[in-house]
Amino acid sequence: TPATLELRLIAGLIYSRQGEYKKAHEQALASLLAAEELRQPSIVARAHNLLGSIDRLRGHLDGAARHFEEALTLYREIGNMQGQALAQNWLANVWFDLGRWSEADQYYRNAGQIFNQLGNVYNRVMIDNNLGEIALNQGRLDEALLFYRRALRALEQIGGSLWVMGTLNLNLGAVQTRRGETAIAFEHLERGRELFARAKVRDLLPEMHRRLAEAHQAQMAMSAARHEAETSLALAEELSMLGEEGLTRRTLGSIAAAEGQTDEAERELQRAIQILSQVGDNYGLACAQLSLAELCSHASDAERRSQLLAESMPVFERLGAALEMGRAQTLVSLA
């Protein structure tokens, strides 16, 4: 029955949050096929959204985009405005991951307008979170704080989910680390870890430990930074989250470079470049190339450094990633 299929999709979402992606995929696919037979387009669309979410978490961004586009088409055909906004938000997440931030921003804002019209506070919170992530990566740190804090206040007022509150604290911790306010960053990150533990979810734990590693590195606590990064890597590998593995290997490379372990740093950064190129994360790839360019400090590495900068700087310019562009320009001026 349609009700049974709705319950299967909720079960699939729970499995997804717990990192049980095979079980989540089985529930979503079974629901999709049965809903097609029952001619239930809204359930078919929800199944596509869940399948797309699973693909995105595992770094299969092209497949994720196809699922979200199919869901958006179905919601438009049946005139479901909330469904259209949800699909646009999910699709924007893929554009964000692919470094198509201007498109992602437009989709987020379109979805946010619909949620405002419908009075849907919970999903408006998710839009603010996603807009905050663009601001964070572009170095607009004050704006990122505003987005995340507004979202967290709204969520606390309506008694929102532990998972979303954990996500917002995770992102606030990332902003505070980039602002050099590590004491506050650790408060948010530990709060996020506590909320994820209470919710019994695992899908964001690789990022959580990676952000903790970055905060420890900012304090020059390298042993703690390495421990958190290695924990992040182990979780990413266990959960088959290829994109997260690439980002964490970039962090490990940065830690090794700071410790003077140049051979290890180069191995990790090269592996990060390979993985991030494979999954299509243009921003993450450019950041890994920049970190490797910074490692090329000897005169004999000048040509290689120039090549890495030539590949990464146009990405930073296109995305408006001001902090990374500043680092790249400093390397150019020292050449």
C-alpha positions as CSV (number, residue, x, y, z in Angstrom):
1,T,0.0,0.0,0.0
2,P,1.1,3.6,-0.3
3,A,1.4,3.9,3.5
4,T,3.7,0.9,3.5
5,L,5.9,2.5,0.9
6,E,6.1,5.7,2.9
7,L,7.2,3.7,5.9
8,R,9.9,2.0,3.8
9,L,11.2,5.4,2.8
10,I,11.4,6.6,6.4
11,A,13.3,3.4,7.2
12,G,15.6,4.0,4.3
13,L,16.3,7.5,5.6
14,I,17.1,6.2,9.0
15,Y,19.5,3.6,7.5
16,S,21.1,6.4,5.5
17,R,21.8,8.5,8.6
18,Q,23.3,5.5,10.3
19,G,25.6,4.8,7.4
20,E,23.9,1.6,6.4
21,Y,23.8,2.6,2.7
22,K,23.1,-0.8,1.2
23,K,20.0,-1.3,3.4
24,A,18.9,2.3,2.6
25,H,19.3,1.7,-1.1
26,E,17.3,-1.5,-0.9
27,Q,14.4,0.2,0.8
28,A,14.4,3.2,-1.6
29,L,14.6,1.1,-4.7
30,A,11.9,-1.3,-3.5
31,S,9.6,1.7,-2.8
32,L,10.3,3.3,-6.1
33,L,9.5,0.2,-8.1
34,A,6.3,-0.6,-6.2
35,A,5.2,3.1,-6.3
36,E,5.5,3.1,-10.0
37,E,3.3,0.0,-10.2
38,L,0.7,1.7,-7.9
39,R,0.9,4.9,-9.9
40,Q,1.9,7.0,-6.9
41,P,4.1,9.7,-8.4
42,S,4.7,11.6,-5.2
43,I,6.2,8.4,-3.6
44,V,8.2,7.7,-6.7
45,A,9.6,11.3,-6.4
46,R,10.5,10.8,-2.7
47,A,12.2,7.5,-3.5
48,H,14.3,9.3,-6.1
49,N,15.2,11.9,-3.5
50,L,16.4,9.2,-1.1
51,L,18.3,7.4,-3.8
52,G,19.9,10.7,-4.8
53,S,20.9,11.5,-1.3
54,I,22.6,8.1,-0.9
55,D,24.5,8.6,-4.2
56,R,25.6,12.0,-3.1
57,L,26.9,10.8,0.3
58,R,28.9,8.1,-1.5
59,G,30.4,10.6,-4.0
60,H,28.3,9.5,-7.0
61,L,27.3,13.0,-7.9
62,D,26.1,12.4,-11.5
63,G,23.8,9.7,-10.4
64,A,22.5,11.9,-7.5
65,A,21.7,14.8,-9.9
66,R,19.7,12.4,-12.2
67,H,17.6,11.2,-9.3
68,F,16.9,14.8,-8.0
69,E,16.1,16.0,-11.5
70,E,13.6,13.1,-12.0
71,A,12.0,14.0,-8.6
72,L,11.7,17.7,-9.6
73,T,10.1,16.7,-12.9
74,L,7.5,14.5,-11.1
75,Y,6.7,17.1,-8.5
76,R,6.1,19.7,-11.2
77,E,3.8,17.4,-13.1
78,I,1.6,16.9,-10.1
79,G,1.8,20.5,-8.9
80,N,3.4,19.7,-5.5
81,M,5.1,23.0,-4.5
82,Q,6.7,21.7,-1.4
83,G,8.1,18.7,-3.3
84,Q,9.5,21.0,-5.9
85,A,11.3,23.0,-3.2
86,L,12.7,19.9,-1.6
87,A,14.0,18.6,-4.9
88,Q,15.5,22.0,-5.8
89,N,17.3,22.0,-2.4
90,W,18.7,18.5,-3.0
91,L,19.8,19.4,-6.5
92,A,21.4,22.5,-5.3
93,N,23.5,20.4,-2.9
94,V,24.9,18.5,-5.9
95,W,25.7,21.7,-7.8
96,F,27.4,22.9,-4.6
97,D,29.5,19.7,-4.4
98,L,30.4,20.0,-8.1
99,G,31.6,23.6,-7.6
100,R,28.7,25.2,-9.4
101,W,28.0,27.6,-6.6
102,S,26.1,30.3,-8.5
103,E,23.6,27.7,-9.7
104,A,23.4,26.2,-6.2
105,D,22.7,29.6,-4.7
106,Q,19.9,30.3,-7.2
107,Y,18.2,26.9,-6.5
108,Y,18.6,27.4,-2.7
109,R,17.0,30.8,-2.9
110,N,14.1,29.5,-5.1
111,A,13.4,26.7,-2.7
112,G,13.7,29.1,0.3
113,Q,11.0,31.4,-1.2
114,I,8.6,28.4,-1.6
115,F,9.2,27.3,2.0
116,N,8.6,30.9,3.2
117,Q,5.3,31.0,1.3
118,L,4.3,27.6,2.8
119,G,5.4,28.6,6.4
120,N,7.7,25.7,6.5
121,V,10.2,26.7,9.2
122,Y,12.1,23.4,9.3
123,N,13.0,23.4,5.6
124,R,13.8,27.1,5.6
125,V,16.4,26.3,8.3
126,M,18.0,23.8,5.9
127,I,18.2,26.5,3.2
128,D,19.9,28.9,5.6
129,N,22.4,26.1,6.5
130,N,23.1,25.5,2.8
131,L,23.5,29.2,2.0
132,G,25.9,29.4,5.0
133,E,28.0,26.7,3.5
134,I,28.5,28.7,0.3
135,A,29.4,31.8,2.4
136,L,31.9,29.7,4.4
137,N,33.7,28.4,1.4
138,Q,33.8,31.8,-0.2
139,G,35.4,33.3,2.9
140,R,32.3,35.4,3.7
141,L,32.6,34.3,7.3
142,D,30.4,36.9,9.0
143,E,27.6,36.1,6.6
144,A,28.1,32.4,7.2
145,L,27.8,33.0,10.9
146,L,24.5,34.9,10.4
147,F,23.0,32.2,8.3
148,Y,24.0,29.4,10.7
149,R,23.0,31.3,13.9
150,R,19.6,32.3,12.4
151,A,19.0,28.7,11.4
152,L,19.9,27.4,14.8
153,R,17.7,29.9,16.6
154,A,14.7,29.0,14.4
155,L,15.3,25.3,14.9
156,E,15.5,25.6,18.7
157,Q,12.3,27.5,18.8
158,I,10.4,24.7,17.0
159,G,12.2,21.9,18.7
160,G,13.9,20.6,15.6
161,S,15.8,17.3,15.1
162,L,19.0,16.4,16.8
163,W,20.6,15.6,13.5
164,V,20.0,19.1,12.1
165,M,21.1,20.8,15.3
166,G,24.2,18.7,15.2
167,T,24.8,19.8,11.6
168,L,24.5,23.5,12.4
169,N,26.9,23.2,15.3
170,L,29.3,21.3,13.1
171,N,29.2,24.1,10.5
172,L,29.4,26.8,13.2
173,G,32.6,25.1,14.4
174,A,34.0,25.2,10.9
175,V,33.4,28.9,10.6
176,Q,34.9,29.7,14.0
177,T,38.0,27.7,13.1
178,R,38.5,29.7,9.9
179,R,38.0,32.9,12.0
180,G,40.8,31.8,14.3
181,E,38.3,31.5,17.3
182,T,39.2,27.9,18.1
183,A,37.9,27.9,21.7
184,I,34.4,28.7,20.4
185,A,34.9,26.3,17.5
186,F,35.6,23.4,19.9
187,E,32.4,24.2,21.9
188,H,30.3,23.9,18.8
189,L,32.1,20.8,17.5
190,E,31.8,19.0,20.8
191,R,28.1,20.0,21.0
192,G,27.6,18.6,17.5
193,R,29.3,15.3,18.4
194,E,27.1,15.0,21.4
195,L,23.9,15.6,19.3
196,F,25.0,13.1,16.7
197,A,25.6,10.5,19.4
198,R,22.2,11.1,21.0
199,A,20.6,10.8,17.5
200,K,22.6,7.6,16.8
201,V,23.6,8.8,13.4
202,R,27.0,8.3,11.6
203,D,26.7,10.0,8.2
204,L,28.4,13.2,9.2
205,L,31.0,11.7,11.6
206,P,33.8,11.7,9.0
207,E,33.3,15.5,8.5
208,M,32.9,16.0,12.3
209,H,36.3,14.4,13.0
210,R,37.9,16.2,10.0
211,R,36.7,19.6,11.4
212,L,38.1,18.7,14.8
213,A,41.4,17.9,13.1
214,E,41.4,21.3,11.5
215,A,40.6,23.0,14.8
216,H,43.5,21.2,16.6
217,Q,45.8,22.0,13.7
218,A,44.9,25.7,14.0
219,Q,46.1,25.4,17.7
220,M,49.3,23.6,16.5
221,A,48.2,20.6,18.5
222,M,49.4,18.2,15.8
223,S,49.1,14.9,17.7
224,A,45.5,15.5,18.4
225,A,44.9,16.8,14.8
226,R,46.4,13.7,13.4
227,H,44.3,11.4,15.6
228,E,41.1,13.1,14.6
229,A,42.0,13.1,10.9
230,E,42.9,9.3,11.0
231,T,39.6,8.7,12.8
232,S,37.8,10.6,10.0
233,L,39.6,8.6,7.3
234,A,38.8,5.3,8.9
235,L,35.1,6.2,9.1
236,A,35.0,7.6,5.5
237,E,36.5,4.3,4.3
238,E,34.2,2.2,6.4
239,L,31.1,4.1,5.1
240,S,32.4,4.1,1.5
241,M,32.2,7.9,1.4
242,L,34.8,8.6,-1.3
243,G,34.4,12.4,-1.3
244,E,35.0,12.6,2.4
245,E,38.0,10.4,2.1
246,G,39.5,12.8,-0.4
247,L,38.9,15.8,1.8
248,T,40.3,14.1,4.9
249,R,43.4,13.0,3.0
250,R,43.9,16.7,2.1
251,T,43.7,17.5,5.8
252,L,46.2,14.7,6.6
253,G,48.6,16.1,3.9
254,S,48.3,19.5,5.5
255,I,49.1,18.1,8.9
256,A,52.1,16.2,7.6
257,A,53.4,19.3,5.9
258,A,53.1,21.3,9.1
259,E,55.1,18.6,10.9
260,G,57.8,18.7,8.2
261,Q,56.9,15.2,6.9
262,T,57.1,16.3,3.2
263,D,57.1,12.8,1.7
264,E,54.0,11.8,3.6
265,A,52.4,15.1,2.9
266,E,52.9,14.7,-0.9
267,R,51.5,11.2,-0.9
268,E,48.4,12.2,0.9
269,L,47.8,15.3,-1.2
270,Q,48.4,13.3,-4.5
271,R,45.9,10.8,-3.3
272,A,43.4,13.5,-2.4
273,I,43.8,15.1,-5.8
274,Q,43.1,11.7,-7.5
275,I,40.0,11.0,-5.4
276,L,38.5,14.6,-5.6
277,S,39.1,14.6,-9.3
278,Q,37.3,11.3,-9.6
279,V,34.2,12.4,-7.6
280,G,34.0,15.8,-9.4
281,D,34.6,18.0,-6.3
282,N,36.2,21.0,-8.1
283,Y,36.6,23.2,-5.0
284,G,38.1,20.4,-2.9
285,L,40.4,19.4,-5.8
286,A,41.6,23.0,-6.2
287,C,42.3,23.2,-2.5
288,A,44.3,20.0,-2.6
289,Q,46.3,21.4,-5.5
290,L,46.9,24.6,-3.6
291,S,48.2,22.7,-0.6
292,L,50.6,20.7,-2.8
293,A,51.7,23.9,-4.5
294,E,52.6,25.3,-1.1
295,L,54.6,22.2,-0.4
296,C,56.7,22.9,-3.6
297,S,59.0,25.4,-1.9
298,H,62.3,24.6,-3.6
299,A,63.5,26.2,-6.8
300,S,63.5,22.9,-8.5
301,D,59.7,22.6,-7.9
302,A,58.9,26.0,-9.5
303,E,57.5,24.6,-12.7
304,R,55.3,22.1,-10.9
305,R,54.1,24.8,-8.5
306,S,53.2,27.0,-11.4
307,Q,51.2,24.2,-13.0
308,L,49.3,23.5,-9.9
309,L,48.5,27.2,-9.4
310,A,47.5,27.5,-13.1
311,E,44.9,24.7,-12.6
312,S,43.6,25.8,-9.2
313,M,43.4,29.6,-9.4
314,P,40.7,29.8,-12.1
315,V,38.5,27.6,-10.0
316,F,38.9,29.9,-6.9
317,E,38.2,32.9,-9.1
318,R,35.1,31.3,-10.6
319,L,33.8,30.3,-7.3
320,G,34.7,33.5,-5.4
321,A,36.8,31.5,-2.9
322,A,38.6,34.6,-1.6
323,L,40.7,33.0,1.2
324,E,42.2,30.4,-1.1
325,M,42.7,32.9,-3.8
326,G,44.7,35.1,-1.4
327,R,46.9,32.1,-0.5
328,A,47.5,31.3,-4.2
329,Q,48.4,35.0,-5.0
330,T,50.9,35.0,-2.2
331,L,52.6,32.0,-3.8
332,V,52.7,33.7,-7.2
333,S,54.2,36.8,-5.7
334,L,57.0,34.7,-4.1
335,A,57.9,33.0,-7.3
